[in-house]
Amino acid sequence: MSKNHQATPAYGKGSVLAYRTYLPSLTGVKVIPESSFKGRENILFAANIEVTVAGEAFRPSFSEGDNSLVVATDSMKNFIQRHLGTFQGTTMEGFLDYTARAFLDKYDQISSVELKGDLLSFEQMDRTMSEERTPSQLVFKQSNNEQSQATIQIERTASEYEITKQQSSLKDLQLIKVQGNSFSGFVRDEYTTLPEDSNRPLFIYLNIHWTYEHNHEALGDQPAKYVAAEQIRDLAASIFDQTQTKSIQHLIYVIGCSILNIFPQLLYVSFESQNHTWDLIVDDIPNSEGKVYTEPRPPYGFQLFTVTREDAAKEKAQHAAESAQ
């Protein structure tokens, strides 16, 4: 049983799906060499939202069955979906902030609101016009690839509303690098059966989370300060390609430092990573450098790590010193 306790009574609604066509476009983001991302047209903005509201006013509904101040979760669902129709921003973070503040405006009994939103991925299909293939402005396919996610919590204070939690995320990024990865020098004892490897494929799952030093910069109102999940994805893949990785731990450290050095408006970057590297079946194929692999056994390794700006500064200084030699 979990030891985490919710001191203030809270409840909410999950899996609130809302699809908005022709949200204003996200433009003016910082362009980086590692990514072709320059903005989102937002022709189709697809969201899966979870809302949690908290307040001492809801305690009687738990202790006495008194529902006089309870906002039905079905009403919350309608509230979120209809506010997507009036939202004039360009990002998920901005929509969550807009909707959380609207909840607090509407319902005085709510002391805090946390909204978590997955941006569902729909990819533009191509069309052929006059023998030229261009992205369709009408037809999209739903993708099961990685997703961006945002979380905002806003609390009611004596005089204003305050953002008390902000996190942007890229979830379920799966990357395979076929060579250029090693894992050696680890503890060897009577329990060790894993051989050392100086050049292995590496298949990783990544959840990457980033937090801004100034919460309002996450909302997209200042596009040049906004960091898009697409840029984090492309940057992670580029660093993976260029790095002779000594371990997954080493890889996520380098990725995190690179993110923070490119986007100094971020406070820290956190990782949840998993190792799903394939098992070797055929090691030697005549006249080929190829090999044959299969899925690994069910147990997998995972790593949890947070990279800070101090880490990024040390990595940058070390890289500069090595380049000067």
N, C-alpha and C positions, 0 to 999 in steps of 0.2 A: 504494500500500500504506500502511496506517495506520502511524504512528510511535508509537502508544500500545502499551506493552508491559505485560503482566501479570507482575510480578516473582515473585509467589507463585503456584504452580500452582493452577489453579481449573477447575472444570467445573460443570455443572448441568443443569437440566431446564426447558424452556419449555412454554407452552400447557397448563399443568395446570388443567383445568376442574373446578370444584367448586360445587355448588349446595346451599345450606343453607336449609331452611324453618324459620321461627319462631325466628330469632335474637332475643335480647332487643332491645327497641326502644331507639333513640337518642332521649332526651328531655332537656330542660333546657338546650338550646343558647341562646346569646344571640340574641335576636330583633332584626332590624334593619329599618328602614322600607322599604328597597329590595327586600326579599325576603319572600315569604309562607312561607318554609321555617321550620318549627318542630321538625322532627325526622323520623326515619325509623322506620316501623313494623317494617321488616326481616322482613316476612312471607316474602319471598324474597330471599336474599342470594346473588348469583351472582358468582363470582370466576374470573378467569383469572390464574394465578400463574406467575411465573418465579423460580427459585431458583438462586443461584450459591454454591457452597461453595469455600473456599480453605484451603490448609494445606501446609506443607512436607512433611507426611507423604505427600502424594500425588505427590511428585516421582518416586519410583521407578516409578510406574505409567506416567509419560511416558518416562523415560530407560531403564528396564529391562523394561517390560512386567509389572511386579510389581503385581498387583491385590489383594494381601492386605488392604490398608486402604481399598480403594475401596468406597464405598457406591453401589450401582447406581442410576442415575437413575430407573429404574422404582420402586425402593424409596422414593426421594425423593417421587415422585408419590403413592404410597400414604400416605406419612407426612403430607404436606400435607392430602390429602383427609380422612384420618381425624381429624386434629387440628381440622379445622373442626367435627367433631361434638362435640368436648369444649370448644370455645371458648365462653366465657360473656360476652365483651365485645360491643360494639355497632358497631365501625368496622373498616374495612379496615386502617388503621394499627395498631389494636390487635391484629388477627389476625396481621399480619405479625410484630409484636414477639413475640407469644405463641409463634408457630411457630418463629421464629429461635432463641429461647432454648431451646425444646425440642430443636432440632437439636443445639445445643451441649451440652445436658445428656446427650443420647443418645450422641453420637459424639465422643470425646475427640480424635480426629485432626483435627477441623475447628477451624481457628483463627478463621475469620470466615464469616458467612453474610449474603448480601444477598438480600432478597426484594422483588420488585416485583409489585404486584397491580392489575389493572384491575377495577373494579366494573362488571360488565355491567349494562346498563340494561334493566329490565323495568318497564313502566308499568301501573298498575292500570286495568282497564277499568271502565266504569260499569255499574250494574245498575238496574233499575226495580222498586221495591217500593212497593206502594200508591200508584202514580202519582208517586213521588218517586225521582229519580235520585241515587244515592249511589255512591261508589267500591266496587267489588267487593272482598271480602276473599279471593277465591279465584282470580279470573281475571286474568291479566296478559298483555300483549303485549310481545314483545321489540322494543327500539328500536335504531335505528342512529344515534341522535343522539350528542351529546357524552358522554364517559365521564370518570369520576373515576379517578385512579390514585394509588397510594402506593408509596413506596420506603423501606425500612428496611435498614440494614446494622448488624450487631452483631458486635463483635470480642471474643474471649476475652483477658482481661488476667490478670495474676498472681493477682488476688484476686476479680475480678468480671467481669461482662459489661458492655460499654460500647457505647452507640449512637454510631456514628461517622459515620452519614449518615442524614438524614431529609428526605424531600421529599414533599409532597402536590401533586397536580396536577389540572387540568381540561384534558382533551385534546379537540381537534377541535371546538371551539366555532366555529360559523359564523354570522356576524351581517351583515345588510344594513341599512344606513340609507339611505333613498331620496333624502334631500337634507340640506343643512346641513353639508356637508363641503367644504373647499377644499384646494387644493394649488397654491401659487404662490410666487414668489420664489426658486426653485431655480436652480442654475447653468445658464446657457444658452450654448452654444457650437456649433461646427460639427456636433456629434453629436446635438444636441437636436432632436427632432421632436415631443415631447409638448407640447401647448398648456397654458397655465395655466388653472385652473378655479376659479371662486369659489363654485360650488354644484353639486357632483357627488354622485352616489350613491357609496357606499363599501361594498364587500363584503369582509369580512375573515375569515380563519381565525386562531384563537387557541389556543395552548397556554399555560396559565398555571400557574406553579409557585410554591408558597409553603413557607417553612421557619420553624419556630417558634424563638424564642429559647431556650426550655427544651424539649428533645426530648420529654420525657414528656407534655407538654401536647397533643401530636399524637395520643395513643393513644385519647382519648375517655373516659378514666377520670374526667376532670373536664369534664363536658359544657359548662359555661359557658365554658371556654377553647377548646373545639374549634371549628374553622372548617370548615364543610361546603362541599363543592364546589358544591352547589346555591346557596349564598349568594354565592359568588364569581361564578357564572354570572349570577345576577340582578343583582348589583351592577355587573358589567361592562356588561350591557345597559342598565341605568338610566343609567350615566354616559355611554354612547354616545348615548343619546337626548337628554341634557341639554347635551352639549358641542358647541360649534361647532368642529369639529376642523380644525386647520390641516394635519394630516398624520396618518398612522398612528402615527408616532413620538410625536407630541404626545398622541394618544389613549391609548396604552398607559401613558405617563407619568402622565397624570391618573388613569387607572384604578388604577395601582399605588399612587399616593399615597393615594387614597381607601380602598383596602383596608387599608393600613397604619395610617391614622388611625382607622378604625373598629375594627380588630383589632390593638391595640398589642402583643399577645402574639407577633405575627409579627416575624421578624427582617428578612426581605426578600421581595420578589416578583419573579420573573423571567418574561419573556415571549419566546415565539417566535411572531411574527405573519407573515401573508402577505397580500398584496394581490391579490384576484381580482375587482376591480371590472369590471363589464360594459362592453362597447363600445357606443357609441351608434349606432343605426340610423336612427330617426325622431326628429327634434328638435322638430317642430312638428305637433301634432295639433289640428285645428280644434275650438274650444269646449272644450278640455281642457288642463290643465296637465301631462298625462301625456306620456311618451316611450316609445320602444321600444328595447330593448337586446338584445344577444346575448352569448354567452360570450366572454371575452377570448381572445387568442392564448395559446399554451401558456406562454411565459416569464412568470414572476410575480416580483414583488419580495418580499423578506422582511426582517424586522427582528429583532434580538436585543438585549434590554435588561434590566437589573436595576435595580429601584427599591429604595432603601435607606430606613431610618427617617430618616436625615438629609434625604433628598429630601422625604419626607413632611412633616417638620417645617417645611422651607422653604416648601413649597406651602401648608401650613395658615396660616403666618404671613402670607404674601403675600395669601391670600384674606381673612384677617381685616383686613388693612390696606386692601384695596380696598373691603370692606364698610363700613368706618368712614368712608370719604370721602363 
